Amino acid sequence: MNESIDSRSLRHPCFNEGAKGRFGRVHLPVAPTCNIKCNFCDRRYDCVNESRPGVTSSILKPDQAVRYLDQVLAREPRISVAGIAGPGDPFASPATTMVTLAAIRRKYPDLVLCLSSNGMGIGPAIGELAALGVSHVTITVCAVAPEVGRQIYAWVRDGNIVYRGKQAAELLLMRQQQAISELKRRDITIKVNCIVVPGINDQHVVDVARAMRDLGVDLFNCMALFPTAQTPFGSIRQPDKETMRRLRDEAERYLPQMRHCTRCRADAVGLLGDDRSGEFRSCLNSCSTKKPSQGERRPYVAVASEEGVLINQHLGEASRLAIWERSGSSYQLVEQRETPAAGGGVRRWHQMAAMLADCRAILAGAIGPTPTVILDAAGIKPIAAAGFIEDGLRAVYEDRKAGLIRGRRTAIGAMTCTGSGGGCG
């Protein structure tokens, strides 16, 4: 790794072995689903006696993740890294992932942000990840030959299409290569995890390391298979320490090796050598069920307005959104936020959901079906309405369900149209 990467990894215990006794990490389990099916994986929740990737005691929503992070940092000040590592893939649920990262970055600007992915769906989010300052990404690559990959992956899902066999392995490899190239173009530090499965890819690990070096990967992590019951690879014996030492030595001819991996859970917290996930389990479970007040988790409301008085602009046409908050019995404008550039397709709405992570609702003259679904999934209530901004804010903060109907453009309050064309409904 070059000097600039070294300096960024000083506080990241996974990328810098020298930091593992001084700095810790917390994994925020906000990604429950996955877009591929590996033959060694079983994502069971509440499996308190297992320490392996894909396991967590609870799933958190973005606002719950921030609340949990608050409590972790208060009790363990050595935490320097906040990451998302499952239990599924962060980009099988991209809106949730990006909203979580944006909220953490806004509240804790000095934390190192990282995530772990299979690489299948990360591509469209890379630009936004770089903008958020996500500095470290781990991609799991178990094969660079489709004939090997087809034995490891049962299926790969791309949108609504499921691929199997060699076609699935080819598609996944292509996405992984594209993602790694783009991540390196954005100067993001990359570690590749390679799960060593005896009889399947153990003779192929060096080929993976060589290919990853050619793509500019910074660190390579040979991980021994964790045999998990009720999976296709559940009966395969875990490779022994001597085998793993030999493979790491061979792979080290091409890339620096991570030799201190502890095969962390998706809800791991603490130092690598002193994980405290068991100690924090009750805190995690409590945060996953407790619903904080709206004001505590999302104090603001975003408004699309042409002149700053009326709710009268189509969300798709808004180049900026006014951010409002309640102050006592009145409302005040906090700031103007520029929206992501038009033309980005679905990605634009995921970016918007991330930039509005602290907003409970968005008021606009009209909102299309795609942004409605994405914003709603991110916990931001999309409201298509018309009328004075203050009336709309009052309806949101006082939770007036009548008169504000999502999906319809509804007049707010008792007002008489003057025919000015201002969008009063």
VOZA-126174 format. One line per field, with one value per residue (C-alpha): residue number from 0; residue in one letter; x, y, z. Coordinates in pm, 1 decimal. Each point is the difference from the previous one (the first is absolute). Layout:
REM residues N
k = NUM | ...
r = a | ...
c1 = X | ...
c2 = Y | ...
c3 = Z | ...
END
This chain:
REM residues 425
k = 0 | 1 | 2 | 3 | 4 | 5 | 6 | 7 | 8 | 9 | 10 | 11 | 12 | 13 | 14 | 15 | 16 | 17 | 18 | 19 | 20 | 21 | 22 | 23 | 24 | 25 | 26 | 27 | 28 | 29 | 30 | 31 | 32 | 33 | 34 | 35 | 36 | 37 | 38 | 39 | 40 | 41 | 42 | 43 | 44 | 45 | 46 | 47 | 48 | 49 | 50 | 51 | 52 | 53 | 54 | 55 | 56 | 57 | 58 | 59 | 60 | 61 | 62 | 63 | 64 | 65 | 66 | 67 | 68 | 69 | 70 | 71 | 72 | 73 | 74 | 75 | 76 | 77 | 78 | 79 | 80 | 81 | 82 | 83 | 84 | 85 | 86 | 87 | 88 | 89 | 90 | 91 | 92 | 93 | 94 | 95 | 96 | 97 | 98 | 99 | 100 | 101 | 102 | 103 | 104 | 105 | 106 | 107 | 108 | 109 | 110 | 111 | 112 | 113 | 114 | 115 | 116 | 117 | 118 | 119 | 120 | 121 | 122 | 123 | 124 | 125 | 126 | 127 | 128 | 129 | 130 | 131 | 132 | 133 | 134 | 135 | 136 | 137 | 138 | 139 | 140 | 141 | 142 | 143 | 144 | 145 | 146 | 147 | 148 | 149 | 150 | 151 | 152 | 153 | 154 | 155 | 156 | 157 | 158 | 159 | 160 | 161 | 162 | 163 | 164 | 165 | 166 | 167 | 168 | 169 | 170 | 171 | 172 | 173 | 174 | 175 | 176 | 177 | 178 | 179 | 180 | 181 | 182 | 183 | 184 | 185 | 186 | 187 | 188 | 189 | 190 | 191 | 192 | 193 | 194 | 195 | 196 | 197 | 198 | 199 | 200 | 201 | 202 | 203 | 204 | 205 | 206 | 207 | 208 | 209 | 210 | 211 | 212 | 213 | 214 | 215 | 216 | 217 | 218 | 219 | 220 | 221 | 222 | 223 | 224 | 225 | 226 | 227 | 228 | 229 | 230 | 231 | 232 | 233 | 234 | 235 | 236 | 237 | 238 | 239 | 240 | 241 | 242 | 243 | 244 | 245 | 246 | 247 | 248 | 249 | 250 | 251 | 252 | 253 | 254 | 255 | 256 | 257 | 258 | 259 | 260 | 261 | 262 | 263 | 264 | 265 | 266 | 267 | 268 | 269 | 270 | 271 | 272 | 273 | 274 | 275 | 276 | 277 | 278 | 279 | 280 | 281 | 282 | 283 | 284 | 285 | 286 | 287 | 288 | 289 | 290 | 291 | 292 | 293 | 294 | 295 | 296 | 297 | 298 | 299 | 300 | 301 | 302 | 303 | 304 | 305 | 306 | 307 | 308 | 309 | 310 | 311 | 312 | 313 | 314 | 315 | 316 | 317 | 318 | 319 | 320 | 321 | 322 | 323 | 324 | 325 | 326 | 327 | 328 | 329 | 330 | 331 | 332 | 333 | 334 | 335 | 336 | 337 | 338 | 339 | 340 | 341 | 342 | 343 | 344 | 345 | 346 | 347 | 348 | 349 | 350 | 351 | 352 | 353 | 354 | 355 | 356 | 357 | 358 | 359 | 360 | 361 | 362 | 363 | 364 | 365 | 366 | 367 | 368 | 369 | 370 | 371 | 372 | 373 | 374 | 375 | 376 | 377 | 378 | 379 | 380 | 381 | 382 | 383 | 384 | 385 | 386 | 387 | 388 | 389 | 390 | 391 | 392 | 393 | 394 | 395 | 396 | 397 | 398 | 399 | 400 | 401 | 402 | 403 | 404 | 405 | 406 | 407 | 408 | 409 | 410 | 411 | 412 | 413 | 414 | 415 | 416 | 417 | 418 | 419 | 420 | 421 | 422 | 423 | 424
r = m | n | e | s | i | d | s | r | s | l | r | h | p | c | f | n | e | g | a | k | g | r | f | g | r | v | h | l | p | v | a | p | t | c | n | i | k | c | n | f | c | d | r | r | y | d | c | v | n | e | s | r | p | g | v | t | s | s | i | l | k | p | d | q | a | v | r | y | l | d | q | v | l | a | r | e | p | r | i | s | v | a | g | i | a | g | p | g | d | p | f | a | s | p | a | t | t | m | v | t | l | a | a | i | r | r | k | y | p | d | l | v | l | c | l | s | s | n | g | m | g | i | g | p | a | i | g | e | l | a | a | l | g | v | s | h | v | t | i | t | v | c | a | v | a | p | e | v | g | r | q | i | y | a | w | v | r | d | g | n | i | v | y | r | g | k | q | a | a | e | l | l | l | m | r | q | q | q | a | i | s | e | l | k | r | r | d | i | t | i | k | v | n | c | i | v | v | p | g | i | n | d | q | h | v | v | d | v | a | r | a | m | r | d | l | g | v | d | l | f | n | c | m | a | l | f | p | t | a | q | t | p | f | g | s | i | r | q | p | d | k | e | t | m | r | r | l | r | d | e | a | e | r | y | l | p | q | m | r | h | c | t | r | c | r | a | d | a | v | g | l | l | g | d | d | r | s | g | e | f | r | s | c | l | n | s | c | s | t | k | k | p | s | q | g | e | r | r | p | y | v | a | v | a | s | e | e | g | v | l | i | n | q | h | l | g | e | a | s | r | l | a | i | w | e | r | s | g | s | s | y | q | l | v | e | q | r | e | t | p | a | a | g | g | g | v | r | r | w | h | q | m | a | a | m | l | a | d | c | r | a | i | l | a | g | a | i | g | p | t | p | t | v | i | l | d | a | a | g | i | k | p | i | a | a | a | g | f | i | e | d | g | l | r | a | v | y | e | d | r | k | a | g | l | i | r | g | r | r | t | a | i | g | a | m | t | c | t | g | s | g | g | g | c | g
c1 = 0.0 | 127.5 | 57.3 | -334.5 | -185.4 | 213.9 | -92.0 | -371.0 | 27.6 | 175.1 | -327.7 | -148.3 | 86.3 | -100.5 | 224.6 | 283.7 | 103.7 | 186.6 | -329.2 | -187.5 | 88.6 | -65.3 | -297.8 | -327.3 | -288.3 | -374.4 | -202.1 | -349.6 | -233.5 | -232.5 | 17.4 | -220.2 | -27.0 | 250.1 | 19.5 | 203.6 | -17.8 | 334.5 | 17.2 | 176.0 | -235.2 | -290.7 | -123.8 | -171.8 | -87.5 | 13.6 | 274.2 | 182.3 | 249.8 | 150.2 | 258.3 | 9.5 | -99.9 | -369.8 | -115.6 | -164.7 | -232.9 | -219.0 | -56.8 | 9.0 | -168.0 | 212.2 | -125.4 | 37.0 | 355.9 | 89.0 | -157.3 | 196.0 | 320.6 | -58.4 | -12.4 | 299.8 | 220.4 | -102.8 | 114.9 | 294.1 | 188.6 | 265.3 | -244.3 | 142.3 | -180.6 | -368.6 | -71.9 | -281.5 | 78.7 | -333.3 | -148.9 | -87.7 | 154.9 | -15.8 | -102.4 | -286.6 | -158.9 | 183.8 | -236.2 | 29.8 | 378.2 | 48.4 | -241.4 | 184.7 | 342.3 | -118.5 | -151.7 | 320.4 | 219.2 | -215.9 | 7.3 | 351.1 | 219.1 | 323.5 | -98.6 | 154.2 | -279.8 | 32.6 | -213.0 | 26.3 | -174.1 | -0.6 | 35.5 | -311.6 | -201.4 | 249.1 | 81.4 | -275.5 | 77.3 | 377.0 | -12.9 | -219.2 | 215.8 | 301.4 | -193.6 | -92.5 | 364.6 | -29.0 | 371.5 | 17.0 | -195.8 | 30.6 | -111.0 | -33.6 | 142.5 | 23.9 | 74.6 | 124.8 | -88.8 | -373.4 | 48.7 | 115.7 | -253.4 | -295.7 | 83.2 | -6.2 | -307.3 | -343.5 | -150.6 | 51.4 | -285.1 | 18.7 | -314.9 | -287.2 | 204.3 | 165.3 | 301.1 | 145.3 | 302.3 | 280.3 | -209.8 | -42.8 | 372.9 | 90.0 | -237.8 | 119.2 | 366.5 | -61.5 | -177.0 | 277.9 | 271.3 | -186.9 | -65.6 | 361.6 | 126.7 | -243.5 | 69.5 | 372.6 | -67.5 | -166.5 | 308.1 | -188.2 | 206.2 | -105.7 | 41.4 | -106.2 | -126.3 | 39.7 | -178.1 | 218.1 | -215.2 | 200.3 | -54.6 | -176.3 | 230.0 | 300.6 | 216.5 | -136.7 | 77.3 | 331.0 | -174.9 | -247.4 | 281.0 | 182.0 | -312.9 | -81.8 | 351.6 | -46.3 | -318.5 | 184.1 | -134.6 | 187.2 | -40.2 | -90.1 | -168.6 | -5.8 | -284.3 | -43.7 | -340.8 | -228.0 | -201.3 | -362.0 | -260.9 | -287.3 | 202.9 | 138.4 | 352.8 | -97.7 | 176.9 | 328.0 | 276.3 | 147.9 | 353.0 | 265.2 | 242.5 | 292.3 | -202.8 | -107.5 | 357.3 | 124.5 | -271.7 | 65.0 | 371.0 | -65.2 | -252.4 | 239.9 | 215.1 | -267.4 | -172.8 | 51.0 | -187.1 | -240.9 | 101.2 | -197.8 | -358.4 | -244.7 | -288.2 | -224.6 | -373.7 | -223.4 | -56.9 | 362.2 | 109.1 | 321.4 | 363.6 | 85.7 | 161.4 | -267.5 | -337.7 | -286.0 | -298.7 | -129.7 | 21.0 | -179.8 | -263.1 | -272.6 | 74.5 | -22.5 | -326.8 | -146.8 | 89.7 | -151.5 | -341.4 | -15.9 | -147.7 | 147.4 | -223.0 | -20.9 | 167.0 | 288.6 | 76.8 | -114.4 | -48.8 | -37.4 | -242.9 | 112.4 | -209.1 | 2.8 | -103.4 | 56.4 | -2.4 | 22.0 | -360.1 | -208.2 | 36.2 | -17.4 | 297.5 | 23.0 | 265.1 | 163.7 | 48.5 | 134.5 | 369.3 | -5.2 | -218.5 | -75.8 | 62.7 | -233.8 | -29.3 | -248.9 | 107.6 | -255.2 | -331.1 | 155.9 | 218.6 | 335.4 | 203.3 | 321.9 | 174.5 | -30.2 | 135.7 | 81.2 | -159.7 | 190.3 | 24.1 | -286.5 | 57.0 | 138.1 | -303.7 | -71.8 | 341.7 | -109.2 | -279.3 | 227.1 | 239.2 | -285.0 | -113.1 | 352.1 | 25.8 | -336.0 | 81.7 | -86.1 | -338.8 | -326.4 | -191.0 | 29.1 | -269.0 | -18.8 | -255.2 | 29.4 | 210.9 | 42.8 | -60.2 | 369.2 | 119.8 | -312.7 | 95.6 | 369.3 | -53.0 | -270.9 | 227.4 | 265.9 | -243.8 | -67.0 | -372.0 | -58.4 | -295.5 | -133.4 | -200.6 | -72.7 | -33.7 | 198.2 | 321.3 | -92.5 | -331.8 | 180.0 | 255.6 | -273.9 | -177.6 | 319.5 | 117.5 | -347.0 | -51.2 | -319.0 | -84.7 | -301.6 | 83.2 | 343.2 | -33.3 | 309.6 | -18.5 | -257.8 | 38.9 | -224.8 | -72.1 | 117.8 | -210.2 | -292.5 | 123.2 | -152.1 | 169.4 | 89.6 | 68.1 | 362.3 | 131.3 | 210.3 | -117.2 | -250.0 | -209.8
c2 = 0.0 | 347.7 | 269.5 | 174.8 | -327.3 | -78.9 | 332.4 | -60.6 | -345.3 | 106.8 | -22.9 | -298.7 | -323.7 | -227.4 | 173.4 | 69.3 | -274.2 | 252.9 | 171.2 | -305.5 | 46.6 | 373.9 | 59.1 | -185.3 | -35.6 | -36.5 | -183.5 | 134.5 | -282.0 | 195.1 | -224.1 | -309.1 | -128.7 | -117.5 | 0.4 | -320.6 | -341.9 | -147.2 | -369.9 | 67.2 | 267.3 | -20.2 | 337.7 | -96.8 | 266.6 | -39.2 | -258.6 | 116.5 | -284.9 | 44.5 | 256.6 | 12.0 | 230.7 | 4.9 | -29.4 | 270.5 | 12.1 | 275.3 | 210.4 | 378.3 | 271.2 | 306.1 | 214.3 | -294.2 | -51.7 | 358.4 | -38.8 | -322.2 | 167.3 | 281.8 | -251.8 | -200.6 | 308.7 | 115.4 | -331.2 | -84.1 | 317.4 | -202.8 | -65.8 | 174.9 | -187.1 | -39.6 | -259.0 | -189.3 | -366.9 | -171.8 | -225.4 | 10.8 | 228.9 | 378.9 | 48.3 | -242.9 | 282.2 | 303.6 | 268.1 | -123.1 | -22.4 | 346.4 | 166.3 | -161.2 | 107.3 | 355.2 | 30.7 | -124.0 | 229.0 | 298.0 | -72.9 | -145.2 | 161.8 | -142.9 | -367.4 | -227.0 | -139.1 | -338.1 | -282.2 | -356.1 | -120.5 | -280.2 | 267.4 | -95.0 | 317.2 | 255.2 | 156.7 | 265.7 | 122.2 | 44.4 | 369.4 | 70.5 | -215.2 | 207.2 | 322.1 | -122.0 | -71.6 | -377.5 | -77.4 | -380.5 | -268.0 | -378.3 | -210.3 | -378.0 | -171.4 | -377.3 | -76.7 | 165.8 | -297.5 | -56.2 | -378.6 | 35.6 | 267.4 | -207.6 | -251.3 | 271.3 | 204.1 | -160.9 | 306.3 | 371.4 | 249.1 | 309.2 | 203.0 | -241.7 | -249.0 | -299.7 | -162.3 | -340.8 | -209.7 | 136.9 | 297.1 | 110.5 | -33.7 | 195.9 | 284.3 | 25.9 | 0.4 | 271.5 | 219.8 | -59.9 | 97.5 | 311.0 | 99.5 | -42.4 | 201.5 | 282.8 | -3.8 | 31.7 | 280.7 | 178.7 | -68.9 | -227.6 | -258.8 | -354.9 | -328.8 | -320.1 | -290.7 | -343.2 | -286.8 | -311.6 | -307.6 | -325.5 | -192.7 | 293.3 | 303.4 | -74.5 | -56.5 | 320.8 | 250.1 | 113.4 | 70.0 | 219.6 | 188.3 | 58.1 | 128.4 | 229.5 | 144.4 | 84.0 | 190.6 | 207.9 | -165.5 | 105.4 | -293.7 | -368.9 | -211.7 | -378.7 | -110.4 | -361.8 | -147.1 | -6.6 | -320.2 | 84.0 | -270.1 | -13.7 | 159.8 | -180.7 | 40.4 | -92.9 | -337.9 | 133.3 | 3.5 | 335.7 | 46.6 | -41.2 | 267.7 | -135.4 | 9.6 | 356.3 | 104.6 | -148.4 | 165.2 | 338.0 | -32.5 | -84.5 | 281.2 | 242.2 | -10.9 | 217.3 | 192.8 | 87.0 | -246.2 | 55.5 | -259.3 | 127.9 | -46.5 | -118.1 | -82.1 | 260.0 | -20.1 | 250.3 | 166.0 | -11.9 | 281.3 | 79.2 | -81.9 | -284.7 | -193.1 | 91.2 | -10.8 | 125.4 | -97.2 | -222.6 | 284.9 | 238.1 | -253.8 | 131.9 | 353.6 | -107.9 | -184.3 | 293.5 | 243.2 | -230.5 | 8.1 | 347.5 | 268.9 | 341.4 | 303.1 | 169.5 | 310.2 | -199.5 | -192.1 | 232.5 | 363.6 | 148.6 | 15.9 | 56.0 | 216.8 | 43.6 | 357.5 | 233.5 | 322.5 | -108.7 | 70.3 | -274.7 | -374.3 | 7.8 | -171.5 | -350.2 | -192.8 | -115.2 | 362.0 | 130.3 | 94.2 | 76.8 | -70.0 | 228.9 | -166.1 | 115.6 | -74.3 | 78.2 | 252.5 | 26.9 | 88.2 | 132.8 | -132.5 | 116.0 | -62.4 | -184.6 | -17.7 | -70.9 | -333.6 | -64.7 | -315.9 | -265.6 | 82.8 | -112.4 | -285.3 | -247.4 | -225.1 | -203.3 | 90.2 | 364.4 | -90.6 | -216.5 | 295.7 | 228.9 | -239.5 | 6.7 | 379.5 | 23.9 | -253.7 | 255.8 | 87.9 | -164.0 | 108.2 | 178.0 | 231.0 | 51.3 | 98.6 | -346.4 | -308.4 | -287.8 | -364.9 | -99.6 | 271.4 | -59.5 | -363.6 | 70.6 | 295.3 | -183.3 | -302.9 | 231.7 | 129.5 | 333.5 | 52.4 | 126.8 | 240.8 | 144.4 | 307.9 | 363.3 | 305.0 | 219.5 | -153.4 | 87.1 | -183.6 | -305.3 | 9.4 | 29.6 | -302.2 | -207.1 | 96.0 | -35.0 | -326.4 | 111.6 | -286.0 | 166.8 | 250.9 | -144.9 | -313.6 | -170.0 | -57.8 | 274.8 | 370.3 | 131.5 | 354.7 | 84.7 | 211.8 | 221.6 | 232.3 | 167.2 | -31.0 | 338.5 | -133.5 | 110.9 | -332.1 | -39.5 | -355.0 | 61.3 | -291.8
c3 = 0.0 | -76.4 | 260.6 | -50.4 | 55.3 | 303.0 | 159.4 | -52.2 | 151.3 | 318.6 | 194.1 | -182.3 | 184.9 | -289.7 | -252.6 | 243.3 | 240.8 | 211.3 | 83.7 | 122.8 | 367.2 | 4.7 | -228.1 | -34.9 | -242.3 | 16.1 | -262.6 | -49.7 | -115.8 | -229.2 | -309.6 | 51.0 | -357.4 | -260.1 | -378.8 | -30.3 | 163.4 | 106.4 | 75.5 | 331.4 | 135.9 | 242.1 | 122.9 | 323.5 | 253.8 | 378.8 | -24.6 | 311.8 | 17.8 | -345.6 | -101.7 | -378.0 | -284.1 | -76.9 | 361.2 | 208.8 | 297.3 | -147.4 | -309.6 | 29.6 | -202.9 | -83.1 | 289.5 | 237.5 | -123.1 | 88.4 | 344.0 | 54.4 | -117.5 | 250.1 | 282.3 | -123.0 | -27.8 | 346.2 | 152.1 | -227.5 | -104.4 | -184.9 | -284.4 | -306.5 | -278.7 | -80.0 | -263.8 | -166.5 | -51.9 | -27.1 | 99.9 | -370.1 | -258.8 | 48.4 | -362.5 | 0.0 | 205.6 | -141.3 | 130.0 | 358.5 | -28.1 | -147.0 | 242.2 | 292.1 | -124.7 | -70.5 | 346.8 | 165.2 | -206.0 | 89.0 | 374.0 | 31.7 | -267.2 | 142.3 | -2.4 | -262.1 | -217.4 | -165.6 | -132.9 | -123.8 | -315.6 | -252.4 | -270.1 | -194.4 | 57.4 | 129.5 | -337.4 | -22.1 | 353.6 | -30.6 | -86.1 | 298.6 | 227.2 | -96.6 | 61.3 | 347.9 | 74.7 | 19.4 | -4.3 | 35.0 | -185.6 | 19.4 | -297.0 | 36.8 | -308.3 | 20.1 | -365.3 | -317.1 | -220.2 | -65.4 | 8.7 | 359.7 | 88.5 | -116.0 | 274.5 | 266.7 | -92.0 | -20.4 | -165.9 | -66.7 | -17.9 | -219.3 | 57.8 | -56.2 | -201.8 | 166.0 | -167.6 | 79.0 | -87.3 | -215.9 | -112.1 | 361.8 | 70.1 | -313.0 | 83.8 | 359.8 | -101.7 | -257.7 | 257.3 | 254.1 | -245.4 | -108.1 | 360.9 | 109.0 | -296.3 | 72.8 | 373.9 | -68.2 | -247.1 | 292.4 | 218.4 | 240.8 | 188.5 | -87.5 | 181.8 | -172.8 | 209.3 | -155.3 | 175.1 | -28.4 | -67.8 | -9.2 | -320.6 | -162.7 | -24.2 | 221.3 | -310.1 | -150.5 | 278.4 | -149.0 | -330.6 | 185.8 | 175.1 | -328.9 | -172.0 | 291.4 | -5.8 | -366.9 | 90.9 | 261.5 | 317.5 | 315.5 | 238.2 | -32.4 | 266.0 | -34.7 | 227.6 | 100.5 | -74.7 | 303.6 | -55.1 | 72.9 | 42.6 | -248.1 | -278.7 | -308.2 | 138.2 | 354.9 | -16.1 | -139.5 | 258.9 | 94.8 | -141.3 | 266.9 | 118.7 | -200.0 | -321.8 | 68.1 | 82.4 | -326.4 | -207.1 | 160.1 | -63.9 | -365.8 | -42.6 | 165.1 | -310.5 | -155.4 | 278.6 | 367.9 | 219.7 | 286.3 | 258.7 | 298.9 | -122.3 | 266.5 | -241.2 | 159.6 | 49.1 | -178.0 | 339.1 | 124.0 | 230.7 | 187.2 | -64.4 | -236.5 | 281.3 | 254.0 | -169.7 | 218.5 | -214.1 | 279.9 | 247.7 | -236.5 | -109.2 | 230.8 | -114.7 | -364.8 | 55.9 | 188.6 | -276.8 | -260.3 | 167.0 | 147.5 | -219.3 | 78.4 | -29.0 | -336.8 | 135.9 | 140.0 | -314.6 | -281.6 | 103.1 | -349.2 | -291.4 | -359.3 | -232.3 | -378.7 | -73.0 | -291.8 | 202.1 | 362.8 | 96.3 | -160.0 | -42.9 | -376.6 | -164.0 | -143.7 | 189.6 | -322.6 | -107.7 | 330.2 | -12.1 | 371.5 | 299.2 | 291.0 | 336.7 | 277.9 | 370.5 | 273.5 | 262.0 | 276.2 | -162.0 | -320.3 | -282.1 | -127.4 | -311.9 | 83.2 | -337.3 | -369.2 | -124.6 | -362.3 | -136.7 | -197.8 | -369.3 | -221.3 | -240.1 | 252.2 | -7.7 | 313.9 | 137.5 | 29.9 | 239.9 | 214.0 | 20.3 | 96.0 | 271.5 | 141.2 | -2.8 | 179.2 | 270.3 | 270.0 | -153.9 | 103.5 | -311.3 | -332.5 | -136.3 | -377.1 | -259.6 | -153.7 | 63.4 | -243.5 | 94.5 | 5.0 | 241.2 | 207.6 | 56.8 | 64.6 | 234.3 | 190.9 | 42.2 | 143.1 | 262.5 | -171.1 | -54.3 | -356.0 | -9.8 | -325.2 | 93.8 | -78.4 | 218.2 | 233.8 | 134.5 | 357.9 | -28.8 | -135.1 | 278.9 | 261.0 | -146.8 | 8.8 | 348.0 | 149.1 | -188.0 | -170.7 | -226.1 | -157.8 | -268.7 | -73.2 | -206.4 | -133.3 | -371.7 | -61.7 | -46.8 | 274.1 | 111.0 | 349.9 | 226.6 | -83.6 | -270.2 | -302.9 | -333.8 | -144.1 | -345.7 | 19.7 | -124.4 | 314.2 | 57.2 | 278.0 | -120.6
END
